Amino acid sequence: MRVGFLNINWADILDVFLVSILLYQVYTLVRGSIASRVFLGYLFVYVFYLVVKGLGLGLLTAILQYFMGVGAVALIVIFQQEIRRFLLIIGKSTIYTNNGFLKKIIGSSMLDFKVKNLKEVIDASKTIAANFTGALIVLNKRDDLGKYVETGEMLDARVSKPLLVSLFNQYSELHDGAVIIVDGVLKAARCVLPVADGVDVPSSLGFRHRAAMGMSEATDAIVIVISEQTGKISLAVEGELHSNIPYNELESRIEEYLASDVQRMPK
């Protein structure tokens, strides 16, 4: 099919359609931030470059081509947070993540965790909330949390209510940071978590809640966060914070998420 001076076939239409979807997804990730303006500006320059190249303006084409090459490197630096989020979305929707057959082969360590340790974690969370001492407790699902465990003090201890309560006591040397529990074992305390700093994060949230959101965004772990000021318990899953969870729902919601095949937090 010929449109003006262009020869268009079905492959070209499919190409334009897929690129449009990709650009829309990228814009959705950066929408509302300063990066969105940079993205639109770069997109405008690129379209202008294509027009100039199509008109055969050699000198201007060469200048813009050099700018596009340098600009691509600059975009990687500017959009590093957005690129990271984009890759995380892709990684969490792979065949491995949703393949039930592979899960059966590998097995689910979460069953043992829920039976043996979840009640200890819930009881400890209630006590910590009542004492207004604040806490961050990370429970793994499938992702490897090794690099986050290494940032803290290694414990490799059995999960128990007295241990968790003592770790988050305000006089404990290990009360800062997060406790990470992997496959029912309290691996480390005083761990450093990635902090969510996106445009969607409410400015009213404190550092502890931002760290919970950041960890749940970077991994498929569920994070219990207890406010030191209010004593309220929240759950962070998939970069979203579910605030003020009632005590009688806390255990069931965590158990349902850890046992589920989907990534989303049950409503």
C-alpha positions as CSV (number, residue, x, y, z in Angstrom):
1,M,0.0,0.0,0.0
2,R,1.3,3.4,-1.0
3,V,0.4,6.6,1.0
4,G,1.9,9.7,-0.7
5,F,5.7,9.0,-1.0
6,L,5.6,6.2,1.6
7,N,5.3,2.5,0.9
8,I,3.4,0.9,3.8
9,N,2.8,-2.8,4.5
10,W,1.3,-4.8,7.3
11,A,4.7,-5.1,9.1
12,D,5.0,-1.3,9.2
13,I,1.5,-1.0,10.7
14,L,2.3,-3.6,13.3
15,D,5.7,-1.9,14.0
16,V,4.0,1.5,14.6
17,F,1.3,-0.2,16.8
18,L,3.8,-1.9,19.1
19,V,6.0,1.2,19.3
20,S,2.9,3.2,20.3
21,I,2.1,0.8,23.1
22,L,5.7,0.9,24.3
23,L,5.8,4.7,24.3
24,Y,2.4,4.8,26.2
25,Q,3.7,2.4,28.8
26,V,6.9,4.5,29.3
27,Y,4.8,7.7,29.5
28,T,2.6,6.0,32.1
29,L,5.6,5.3,34.3
30,V,7.0,8.8,34.2
31,R,3.7,10.7,34.1
32,G,3.4,13.4,36.7
33,S,7.1,13.7,37.3
34,I,9.8,16.1,35.9
35,A,11.0,13.1,33.9
36,S,7.8,13.2,31.9
37,R,8.7,16.6,30.5
38,V,12.2,15.4,29.5
39,F,10.6,12.4,27.8
40,L,8.2,14.5,25.8
41,G,11.0,16.9,24.8
42,Y,13.2,14.1,23.7
43,L,10.3,12.5,21.8
44,F,9.7,15.8,20.0
45,V,13.4,16.2,19.0
46,Y,13.4,12.6,17.7
47,V,10.3,13.2,15.5
48,F,11.9,16.4,14.2
49,Y,15.0,14.4,13.5
50,L,13.0,11.8,11.4
51,V,11.4,14.6,9.4
52,V,14.7,16.3,8.7
53,K,16.2,13.0,7.7
54,G,13.3,12.3,5.4
55,L,13.7,15.7,3.7
56,G,17.3,14.9,3.1
57,L,18.8,17.9,5.0
58,G,22.3,16.4,5.5
59,L,24.0,18.9,7.9
60,L,21.0,19.2,10.2
61,T,20.5,15.5,10.2
62,A,24.2,14.9,11.2
63,I,23.9,17.4,14.1
64,L,20.6,15.9,15.3
65,Q,22.0,12.4,14.9
66,Y,24.9,13.3,17.2
67,F,22.5,14.8,19.7
68,M,20.3,11.7,19.7
69,G,23.3,9.5,20.4
70,V,24.5,11.6,23.4
71,G,20.9,12.0,24.5
72,A,20.3,8.3,24.7
73,V,23.0,8.0,27.4
74,A,21.6,11.0,29.2
75,L,18.1,9.4,29.2
76,I,19.5,6.3,30.9
77,V,20.8,8.5,33.7
78,I,17.7,10.6,34.0
79,F,15.3,7.7,33.8
80,Q,17.2,5.2,35.9
81,Q,14.4,4.9,38.5
82,E,11.7,4.6,35.8
83,I,13.8,2.0,33.9
84,R,14.3,0.0,37.1
85,R,10.5,0.1,37.7
86,F,9.8,-1.0,34.1
87,L,12.2,-3.9,34.3
88,L,10.7,-5.0,37.7
89,I,7.2,-5.0,36.1
90,I,8.5,-7.2,33.3
91,G,10.4,-9.5,35.7
92,K,7.4,-10.0,37.9
93,S,5.2,-11.1,35.0
94,T,7.5,-13.7,33.5
95,I,6.5,-17.3,32.9
96,Y,8.5,-18.4,35.9
97,T,6.6,-16.2,38.3
98,N,3.2,-17.5,37.1
99,N,4.0,-21.0,36.1
100,G,2.4,-23.5,38.5
101,F,4.3,-26.5,37.1
102,L,7.7,-24.9,38.0
103,K,6.4,-23.9,41.4
104,K,5.5,-27.6,42.2
105,I,9.0,-28.6,41.1
106,I,10.7,-26.0,43.2
107,G,8.3,-26.3,46.1
108,S,6.8,-23.6,48.4
109,S,8.6,-22.9,51.7
110,M,5.8,-20.6,52.7
111,L,3.6,-23.5,53.9
112,D,6.1,-24.3,56.6
113,F,6.4,-20.7,57.4
114,K,2.7,-20.1,57.9
115,V,2.2,-23.1,60.1
116,K,5.2,-22.6,62.4
117,N,6.0,-18.9,62.5
118,L,3.2,-16.7,61.3
119,K,1.4,-16.7,64.7
120,E,4.7,-15.7,66.4
121,V,5.1,-12.7,64.0
122,I,1.5,-11.6,64.4
123,D,1.6,-11.8,68.2
124,A,4.9,-9.9,68.2
125,S,3.4,-7.2,65.9
126,K,0.5,-6.7,68.2
127,T,2.8,-6.3,71.2
128,I,5.1,-3.9,69.4
129,A,2.1,-1.8,68.2
130,A,0.8,-1.6,71.8
131,N,4.2,-0.4,73.0
132,F,4.5,2.2,70.2
133,T,8.1,1.2,69.5
134,G,7.8,0.9,65.7
135,A,9.0,-2.0,63.5
136,L,9.8,-3.2,60.0
137,I,9.3,-7.0,59.4
138,V,10.0,-8.4,55.9
139,L,8.5,-11.8,55.0
140,N,9.8,-13.4,51.8
141,K,7.6,-15.1,49.2
142,R,9.7,-16.3,46.3
143,D,12.3,-13.7,45.5
144,D,15.9,-14.0,46.9
145,L,16.4,-11.4,49.6
146,G,20.1,-12.2,50.1
147,K,21.5,-8.8,49.1
148,Y,19.2,-7.1,51.7
149,V,20.0,-9.6,54.4
150,E,23.7,-8.8,53.9
151,T,23.1,-5.2,54.8
152,G,22.2,-6.1,58.4
153,E,23.4,-8.2,61.3
154,M,23.2,-11.9,60.7
155,L,21.2,-13.9,63.3
156,D,19.9,-17.1,61.6
157,A,17.6,-17.5,64.6
158,R,14.3,-19.2,65.2
159,V,11.3,-16.8,64.9
160,S,9.7,-16.1,68.2
161,K,7.6,-13.4,69.7
162,P,10.1,-12.6,72.6
163,L,12.9,-12.3,70.1
164,L,11.1,-9.9,67.8
165,V,9.8,-7.8,70.6
166,S,13.3,-7.5,72.1
167,L,14.9,-6.6,68.7
168,F,12.6,-3.6,68.3
169,N,12.9,-2.4,71.8
170,Q,14.0,1.2,71.8
171,Y,17.0,0.3,73.9
172,S,18.2,-2.5,71.6
173,E,21.2,-1.8,69.3
174,L,19.4,-3.7,66.5
175,H,16.1,-1.8,66.6
176,D,16.9,0.5,63.7
177,G,16.2,-0.9,60.2
178,A,14.3,-4.0,59.3
179,V,14.1,-7.6,60.4
180,I,14.1,-10.1,57.4
181,I,12.5,-13.5,57.8
182,V,13.3,-16.0,55.0
183,D,11.6,-19.4,54.8
184,G,10.7,-19.2,58.5
185,V,14.2,-18.2,59.7
186,L,15.0,-14.8,61.1
187,K,18.0,-14.2,59.0
188,A,19.1,-10.7,60.0
189,A,18.2,-7.5,61.8
190,R,19.0,-3.9,61.3
191,C,18.8,-4.4,57.5
192,V,18.7,-1.5,55.1
193,L,15.8,-1.5,52.7
194,P,15.3,0.5,49.4
195,V,13.2,3.6,49.9
196,A,10.3,4.4,47.7
197,D,10.7,8.0,46.3
198,G,8.3,8.0,43.4
199,V,5.8,10.8,42.7
200,D,2.9,8.6,43.9
201,V,4.4,8.3,47.4
202,P,2.5,10.6,49.8
203,S,4.7,13.2,51.4
204,S,3.1,12.5,54.8
205,L,4.7,9.1,55.0
206,G,7.7,8.6,57.2
207,F,11.0,6.9,56.4
208,R,9.9,3.6,57.8
209,H,6.8,3.4,55.6
210,R,8.7,4.5,52.6
211,A,11.2,1.7,53.2
212,A,8.4,-0.8,53.4
213,M,6.9,0.4,50.1
214,G,10.4,0.4,48.5
215,M,11.1,-3.2,49.6
216,S,7.7,-4.4,48.4
217,E,8.2,-2.7,45.1
218,A,11.7,-4.2,44.5
219,T,10.7,-7.7,45.6
220,D,7.6,-9.9,46.0
221,A,8.1,-9.8,49.8
222,I,5.3,-8.6,52.1
223,V,6.4,-6.1,54.7
224,I,4.8,-5.4,58.1
225,V,5.3,-1.8,59.1
226,I,4.3,-0.5,62.6
227,S,4.1,3.2,63.2
228,E,6.1,4.4,66.2
229,Q,3.8,7.5,66.5
230,T,0.3,5.9,66.2
231,G,1.0,2.2,66.8
232,K,-1.0,1.3,63.7
233,I,0.0,-1.7,61.6
234,S,0.2,-1.5,57.8
235,L,1.2,-4.0,55.1
236,A,3.3,-3.1,52.0
237,V,2.8,-5.3,48.9
238,E,3.8,-4.6,45.3
239,G,4.8,-1.0,46.1
240,E,1.4,-0.3,47.7
241,L,0.7,0.5,51.3
242,H,-2.4,-0.9,53.0
243,S,-2.8,1.1,56.2
244,N,-4.3,0.5,59.5
245,I,-4.9,-3.3,59.2
246,P,-7.2,-4.6,62.0
247,Y,-5.6,-7.2,64.3
248,N,-8.1,-9.8,63.4
249,E,-7.4,-9.5,59.7
250,L,-3.6,-9.3,59.8
251,E,-2.8,-13.0,59.9
252,S,-5.4,-14.1,57.2
253,R,-4.3,-11.3,54.8
254,I,-0.6,-12.2,55.1
255,E,-1.3,-15.9,54.8
256,E,-3.5,-15.5,51.8
257,Y,-0.9,-13.4,50.0
258,L,2.0,-15.7,50.7
259,A,0.0,-18.7,49.5
260,S,-1.4,-17.0,46.4
261,D,-0.2,-17.4,42.9
262,V,-0.9,-13.8,42.0
263,Q,1.2,-10.9,43.2
264,R,-1.6,-8.6,44.3
265,M,-2.7,-8.1,47.9
266,P,-6.1,-9.6,48.6
267,K,-8.7,-7.0,49.3
